[in-house]
Amino acid sequence: MFDVYRNDKCDLLVLSKGSAIPVLNCRHKWRKSRQRVFKVSDEIRSAVQRQGYYVRSLRAIKKGMI
C-alpha cells in the first residue's frame, strides 16, 4: 500500500505506507489524502523503491485535460 499527499501547489507525493515525509525543496505543507491506494503504475512503484518517494506536479495534467 501507498500513502498519497498533496500540497497547496497541486503537487503529488507518493510514499510507501508508514514512511516519513522526506525533506524536499518544497516549503509547502503536505496533506495526506483520505483515500487508500493499493495499486500504482510501474513508474511510480519503481521510483518509490529506488528513491523512497515519487513527486509529480498535477498542474501539467490539469492543463492538458482542458
PyMOL commands that set and color helices and strands:
alter all, ss='L'
color gray80, all
select helices_A, chain A and resi 42-51+59-65
alter helices_A, ss='H'
color red, helices_A
select strands_A, chain A and resi 2-6+11-16+31-32+53-57
alter strands_A, ss='S'
color yellow, strands_A
deselect
rebuild
show_as cartoon
